[in-house]
Amino acid sequence: MKLTLNEQKKAQLILEILIQTRRPVSYNEFASSLGLSGPKKINRIVLWLEQLTIEDMRARMPIRACMVFSKHTPCVPSSGFFIFCARIGLYDWQNNYSKALIFIETQQKALYSTK
């Protein structure tokens, strides 16, 4: 199940606030901010973030999904995010945490400089 149109609008607003305040959050925190509950809440966010990533890549903009991270890898999105990025040709994921952290930090700095 995808986010509803209203949930997408709210998610977009929350993401913009996170960028403005330079405050990345976990998927769980993002879900709570949206008021989502249930077993598929993270999956719904991930699907929306993947679509957003494609839009950002096509627009040659910094990747906004980099503002949401995994509780298992603080400050870095889940490995699924990097696998997705590799699949769409955005980032060559080689399961290297250090390189992933550099990629995320670079994207975040670019996001912060646009605000």
C-alpha positions as CSV (number, residue, x, y, z in Angstrom):
1,M,0.0,0.0,0.0
2,K,1.3,3.5,-0.9
3,L,0.9,6.7,1.0
4,T,-2.4,8.5,0.3
5,L,-2.2,11.8,-1.5
6,N,-2.8,13.7,1.8
7,E,0.0,11.6,3.5
8,Q,2.3,12.4,0.6
9,K,1.7,16.1,1.0
10,K,2.3,15.9,4.8
11,A,5.4,13.8,4.2
12,Q,6.7,16.4,1.8
13,L,6.2,19.1,4.3
14,I,7.9,17.1,7.1
15,L,10.8,16.4,4.8
16,E,11.2,20.1,4.0
17,I,11.2,21.0,7.7
18,L,13.9,18.3,8.3
19,I,16.0,19.8,5.6
20,Q,15.6,23.4,6.8
21,T,16.4,22.3,10.4
22,R,19.2,20.0,9.2
23,R,17.8,17.2,11.3
24,P,17.7,13.7,9.7
25,V,15.4,11.2,11.4
26,S,14.8,7.5,11.5
27,Y,12.2,5.8,9.4
28,N,10.3,5.2,12.6
29,E,10.4,8.8,13.7
30,F,9.3,9.8,10.2
31,A,6.3,7.4,10.4
32,S,5.4,8.8,13.8
33,S,5.5,12.3,12.5
34,L,3.1,11.3,9.7
35,G,0.9,9.5,12.2
36,L,1.3,6.2,10.5
37,S,0.8,2.9,12.4
38,G,0.6,-0.8,11.6
39,P,3.0,-3.4,10.3
40,K,3.5,-1.8,6.8
41,K,4.2,1.8,7.9
42,I,7.9,1.7,7.1
43,N,7.3,0.0,3.8
44,R,4.8,2.7,2.8
45,I,7.4,5.4,3.5
46,V,10.1,3.5,1.7
47,L,8.0,3.2,-1.5
48,W,7.3,7.0,-1.3
49,L,11.0,7.8,-0.7
50,E,12.0,5.6,-3.7
51,Q,9.7,7.6,-6.0
52,L,11.0,10.8,-4.6
53,T,14.6,9.6,-5.2
54,I,13.7,8.9,-8.9
55,E,12.2,12.4,-9.2
56,D,15.3,14.0,-7.6
57,M,17.7,12.1,-9.8
58,R,15.8,13.0,-12.9
59,A,15.8,16.7,-11.8
60,R,19.5,16.5,-11.0
61,M,18.7,17.6,-7.5
62,P,20.1,16.4,-4.1
63,I,18.4,13.3,-2.9
64,R,15.9,14.2,-0.2
65,A,15.5,10.6,0.9
66,C,18.9,11.0,2.5
67,M,17.2,12.7,5.4
68,V,15.7,9.4,6.6
69,F,17.9,6.7,8.1
70,S,17.7,3.2,9.6
71,K,17.8,2.7,13.3
72,H,20.3,-0.2,12.6
73,T,22.7,2.2,10.8
74,P,22.4,5.6,12.4
75,C,22.7,8.5,10.0
76,V,22.6,6.2,7.0
77,P,19.5,4.8,5.3
78,S,18.9,1.1,5.1
79,S,20.9,-1.1,2.7
80,G,17.7,-1.3,0.7
81,F,18.0,2.4,-0.1
82,F,21.5,1.8,-1.5
83,I,20.5,-1.3,-3.4
84,F,17.6,0.8,-5.0
85,C,20.1,3.6,-5.8
86,A,22.4,1.1,-7.6
87,R,19.4,-0.4,-9.5
88,I,18.4,3.1,-10.9
89,G,22.1,4.0,-11.6
90,L,22.4,6.7,-9.0
91,Y,25.0,5.2,-6.6
92,D,27.3,2.2,-6.9
93,W,26.4,0.3,-3.7
94,Q,29.2,-2.0,-2.7
95,N,28.0,-2.6,0.9
96,N,30.6,-0.2,2.2
97,Y,29.4,1.8,5.2
98,S,32.1,4.4,5.0
99,K,31.4,5.2,1.4
100,A,27.7,5.2,2.0
101,L,28.2,7.7,4.8
102,I,30.2,10.0,2.6
103,F,27.5,9.8,-0.1
104,I,24.7,10.6,2.4
105,E,26.7,13.5,3.9
106,T,27.4,14.9,0.5
107,Q,23.7,14.7,-0.4
108,Q,22.7,16.3,2.9
109,K,25.2,19.2,2.5
110,A,23.8,19.8,-1.0
111,L,20.2,19.8,0.4
112,Y,21.2,22.3,3.1
113,S,22.8,24.6,0.7
114,T,19.7,24.9,-1.4
115,K,17.6,26.1,1.5
